[in-house]
Amino acid sequence: MSSELLKALGLDATNAGTYLGNGEWSSATSAGVITPVNPTTGEPIATVHATTDADYETIIGRAQEAFNVWRTTPAPRRGEAVRLCGEALRANKDALGSLVALEMGKSKPEGDGEVQEMIDIADFAVGQSRMLYGYTMHSERPGHRMYEQYQPLGLVGIISAFNFPVAVWAWNAFLATICGDICLWKPSNKTPLTAIASMRICNEALREGGFPDLFFLINDAGTELSQKMVADKRVPLISFTGSTQVGRQVAGKVAQRLGRCLL
């Protein structure tokens, strides 16, 4: 059953845990292995190779290049990219919901419901892409008007927890995408398979629609890489979901570099 499910989502017994962009998954195996287990039986589901420091640097470089292009893309066009992701998630709802249930331990209806949350926020973000309004104001200079325009931040780092392994990423990523940002996801090391599957679904939909890769993925066998991302000035916004204790640590480290944080 589990092997058929993994195959349906493009997964295998051994998987790369790092998406480098441009359709490329890392072949590095030196950063350790993550072995998610079925919480119902305690049996291993598959293995995932963690991200190396070198691959992290590759992602940062490619993400910055992608941002320079994506930030100039009209917001309604960005919304179309998110719409395609939502449609792809609809087509894979049953399989991805089953994987959420298998890896995280939710019931099948709750696993499906979490994928529906991804679809719902995609629909919401599509509408928001045409509603990025700004004030217009009179100027002191004759013949001039002033207006507000939102500016994208850059690379958004998303650290998600095991209890909502895919929905939290989508809540952050799809809204960041319509605002012109690029996203880097570090999922819980208890649920890396659902993250890999989500990356495959969404980035394949983007490529088929003629869009660049907008979502990158890292997996951390410990906490070293997560701490590196939190302290990285090249990641201006960190969205963290987890315990209050760790959230305080994340907020403090991000504040030290004058970054922004969502907890």
HUBEL-V900591 format. One record per pair of residues at least 24 apart in sequence whose C-alpha atoms are under 8 Angstrom apart, sorted by sequence separation. I is the first residue (numbers start at 1). GAP is how many residues later the second one is. D is the distance in whole Angstrom. If there is no record, write none. Layout:
i=I gap=GAP d=D
i=I gap=GAP d=D
This chain:
i=28 gap=24 d=7
i=230 gap=24 d=6
i=233 gap=24 d=7
i=235 gap=24 d=8
i=236 gap=24 d=6
i=237 gap=24 d=6
i=238 gap=24 d=6
i=239 gap=24 d=6
i=156 gap=25 d=7
i=158 gap=25 d=7
i=160 gap=25 d=8
i=162 gap=25 d=8
i=237 gap=25 d=8
i=89 gap=26 d=7
i=90 gap=26 d=8
i=154 gap=26 d=8
i=155 gap=26 d=6
i=156 gap=26 d=6
i=157 gap=26 d=6
i=158 gap=26 d=6
i=159 gap=26 d=6
i=160 gap=26 d=7
i=161 gap=26 d=7
i=162 gap=26 d=5
i=165 gap=26 d=6
i=231 gap=26 d=7
i=233 gap=26 d=7
i=152 gap=27 d=6
i=153 gap=27 d=8
i=154 gap=27 d=5
i=155 gap=27 d=5
i=156 gap=27 d=5
i=157 gap=27 d=5
i=158 gap=27 d=5
i=159 gap=27 d=5
i=160 gap=27 d=5
i=161 gap=27 d=5
i=162 gap=27 d=8
i=192 gap=27 d=7
i=151 gap=28 d=8
i=152 gap=28 d=5
i=153 gap=28 d=6
i=154 gap=28 d=6
i=155 gap=28 d=6
i=156 gap=28 d=6
i=157 gap=28 d=6
i=158 gap=28 d=6
i=159 gap=28 d=6
i=160 gap=28 d=6
i=162 gap=28 d=6
i=166 gap=28 d=7
i=26 gap=29 d=7
i=89 gap=29 d=8
i=90 gap=29 d=7
i=151 gap=29 d=8
i=152 gap=29 d=6
i=155 gap=29 d=7
i=157 gap=29 d=8
i=158 gap=29 d=8
i=159 gap=29 d=8
i=162 gap=29 d=6
i=165 gap=29 d=7
i=166 gap=29 d=6
i=89 gap=30 d=6
i=165 gap=30 d=7
i=185 gap=30 d=8
i=189 gap=30 d=7
i=15 gap=31 d=8
i=17 gap=31 d=5
i=18 gap=31 d=8
i=183 gap=31 d=6
i=184 gap=31 d=6
i=185 gap=31 d=6
i=186 gap=31 d=6
i=187 gap=31 d=8
i=188 gap=31 d=8
i=189 gap=31 d=7
i=13 gap=32 d=8
i=14 gap=32 d=6
i=15 gap=32 d=6
i=16 gap=32 d=6
i=17 gap=32 d=5
i=18 gap=32 d=7
i=86 gap=32 d=7
i=87 gap=32 d=8
i=166 gap=32 d=7
i=182 gap=32 d=5
i=183 gap=32 d=5
i=184 gap=32 d=5
i=185 gap=32 d=5
i=186 gap=32 d=5
i=187 gap=32 d=7
i=189 gap=32 d=7
i=13 gap=33 d=5
i=14 gap=33 d=5
i=15 gap=33 d=5
i=16 gap=33 d=5
i=17 gap=33 d=6
i=18 gap=33 d=6
i=86 gap=33 d=5
i=182 gap=33 d=6
i=183 gap=33 d=6
i=184 gap=33 d=6
i=185 gap=33 d=6
i=186 gap=33 d=6
i=12 gap=34 d=7
i=13 gap=34 d=6
i=14 gap=34 d=6
i=15 gap=34 d=6
i=16 gap=34 d=7
i=17 gap=34 d=7
i=86 gap=34 d=8
i=184 gap=34 d=7
i=186 gap=34 d=7
i=14 gap=35 d=8
i=20 gap=35 d=7
i=86 gap=36 d=5
i=18 gap=37 d=8
i=85 gap=37 d=7
i=86 gap=37 d=7
i=177 gap=37 d=8
i=20 gap=38 d=7
i=21 gap=38 d=7
i=20 gap=39 d=5
i=83 gap=39 d=6
i=19 gap=40 d=8
i=82 gap=40 d=6
i=83 gap=40 d=7
i=186 gap=40 d=7
i=21 gap=41 d=7
i=20 gap=42 d=8
i=173 gap=42 d=8
i=2 gap=43 d=7
i=82 gap=43 d=7
i=83 gap=43 d=6
i=82 gap=44 d=6
i=79 gap=46 d=7
i=80 gap=46 d=7
i=79 gap=47 d=5
i=79 gap=48 d=7
i=118 gap=48 d=7
i=122 gap=48 d=8
i=79 gap=49 d=8
i=118 gap=49 d=5
i=121 gap=49 d=7
i=125 gap=49 d=6
i=129 gap=49 d=5
i=76 gap=50 d=8
i=79 gap=50 d=5
i=114 gap=50 d=7
i=117 gap=50 d=6
i=121 gap=50 d=6
i=125 gap=50 d=6
i=128 gap=50 d=8
i=129 gap=50 d=7
i=78 gap=51 d=7
i=79 gap=51 d=8
i=115 gap=51 d=7
i=114 gap=52 d=7
i=115 gap=52 d=7
i=118 gap=52 d=5
i=122 gap=52 d=6
i=126 gap=52 d=8
i=76 gap=53 d=5
i=114 gap=53 d=6
i=118 gap=53 d=7
i=121 gap=53 d=7
i=125 gap=53 d=7
i=75 gap=54 d=5
i=76 gap=54 d=6
i=75 gap=55 d=7
i=75 gap=57 d=8
i=45 gap=58 d=8
i=104 gap=58 d=7
i=104 gap=59 d=7
i=104 gap=61 d=7
i=39 gap=63 d=8
i=38 gap=64 d=6
i=39 gap=64 d=7
i=38 gap=65 d=5
i=39 gap=65 d=7
i=40 gap=65 d=6
i=100 gap=65 d=7
i=37 gap=66 d=6
i=38 gap=66 d=7
i=39 gap=66 d=6
i=36 gap=67 d=7
i=38 gap=67 d=7
i=172 gap=67 d=8
i=157 gap=72 d=7
i=157 gap=73 d=8
i=168 gap=73 d=8
i=157 gap=78 d=6
i=155 gap=79 d=7
i=156 gap=79 d=6
i=159 gap=79 d=8
i=155 gap=80 d=5
i=156 gap=80 d=7
i=157 gap=80 d=6
i=158 gap=80 d=6
i=159 gap=80 d=6
i=160 gap=80 d=6
i=161 gap=80 d=6
i=71 gap=81 d=6
i=154 gap=81 d=7
i=155 gap=81 d=7
i=156 gap=81 d=5
i=157 gap=81 d=5
i=158 gap=81 d=5
i=159 gap=81 d=5
i=160 gap=81 d=5
i=161 gap=81 d=6
i=154 gap=82 d=7
i=155 gap=82 d=7
i=156 gap=82 d=6
i=157 gap=82 d=6
i=158 gap=82 d=6
i=159 gap=82 d=6
i=160 gap=82 d=7
i=153 gap=83 d=7
i=156 gap=83 d=7
i=153 gap=84 d=7
i=9 gap=86 d=7
i=104 gap=86 d=8
i=8 gap=87 d=7
i=9 gap=87 d=7
i=67 gap=87 d=6
i=103 gap=87 d=8
i=104 gap=87 d=6
i=67 gap=88 d=7
i=103 gap=88 d=6
i=5 gap=90 d=7
i=64 gap=90 d=7
i=103 gap=90 d=8
i=64 gap=91 d=7
i=103 gap=91 d=8
i=63 gap=92 d=7
i=82 gap=92 d=6
i=5 gap=93 d=8
i=6 gap=93 d=8
i=5 gap=94 d=7
i=99 gap=94 d=8
i=100 gap=94 d=6
i=82 gap=95 d=7
i=99 gap=95 d=6
i=82 gap=96 d=7
i=79 gap=98 d=8
i=96 gap=98 d=7
i=78 gap=99 d=7
i=79 gap=99 d=6
i=78 gap=100 d=5
i=78 gap=101 d=8
i=96 gap=101 d=7
i=76 gap=102 d=8
i=78 gap=102 d=7
i=96 gap=102 d=8
i=75 gap=103 d=6
i=75 gap=104 d=7
i=75 gap=105 d=7
i=73 gap=107 d=7
i=71 gap=108 d=8
i=72 gap=108 d=8
i=71 gap=109 d=5
i=92 gap=109 d=8
i=70 gap=110 d=6
i=71 gap=110 d=7
i=70 gap=111 d=7
i=70 gap=112 d=8
i=89 gap=112 d=7
i=67 gap=113 d=7
i=88 gap=113 d=6
i=89 gap=113 d=7
i=67 gap=114 d=6
i=88 gap=114 d=7
i=67 gap=115 d=6
i=66 gap=116 d=7
i=85 gap=116 d=7
i=85 gap=117 d=5
i=88 gap=117 d=6
i=84 gap=118 d=8
i=85 gap=118 d=8
i=63 gap=119 d=7
i=63 gap=120 d=8
i=85 gap=120 d=6
i=84 gap=121 d=6
i=85 gap=121 d=7
i=84 gap=122 d=7
i=81 gap=125 d=6
i=84 gap=125 d=7
i=81 gap=128 d=7
i=81 gap=130 d=7
i=48 gap=144 d=7
i=48 gap=145 d=8
i=66 gap=146 d=7
i=66 gap=147 d=8
i=66 gap=148 d=7
i=63 gap=151 d=8
i=36 gap=153 d=7
i=37 gap=153 d=8
i=63 gap=153 d=8
i=36 gap=154 d=5
i=34 gap=155 d=7
i=35 gap=155 d=8
i=36 gap=155 d=6
i=36 gap=156 d=7
i=36 gap=157 d=8
i=59 gap=157 d=7
i=56 gap=162 d=7
i=51 gap=167 d=6
i=50 gap=168 d=7
i=51 gap=168 d=5
i=50 gap=169 d=5
i=51 gap=169 d=6
i=49 gap=170 d=8
i=50 gap=170 d=5
i=50 gap=171 d=6
i=53 gap=172 d=7
i=51 gap=174 d=8
i=60 gap=174 d=8
i=17 gap=175 d=7
i=17 gap=179 d=7
i=19 gap=180 d=8
i=23 gap=180 d=8
i=11 gap=182 d=8
i=11 gap=185 d=8
i=11 gap=186 d=7
i=10 gap=187 d=7
i=34 gap=187 d=6
i=9 gap=188 d=6
i=33 gap=188 d=6
i=32 gap=189 d=6
i=10 gap=190 d=7
i=22 gap=190 d=8
i=23 gap=190 d=8
i=31 gap=190 d=7
i=9 gap=191 d=8
i=22 gap=191 d=6
i=9 gap=192 d=8
i=21 gap=192 d=6
i=21 gap=193 d=8
i=21 gap=194 d=8
i=21 gap=195 d=6
i=20 gap=196 d=6
i=19 gap=197 d=5
i=20 gap=197 d=7
i=18 gap=198 d=8
i=19 gap=198 d=5
i=18 gap=199 d=5
i=19 gap=199 d=7
i=17 gap=200 d=7
i=18 gap=200 d=5
i=17 gap=201 d=6
i=18 gap=201 d=6
i=17 gap=202 d=6
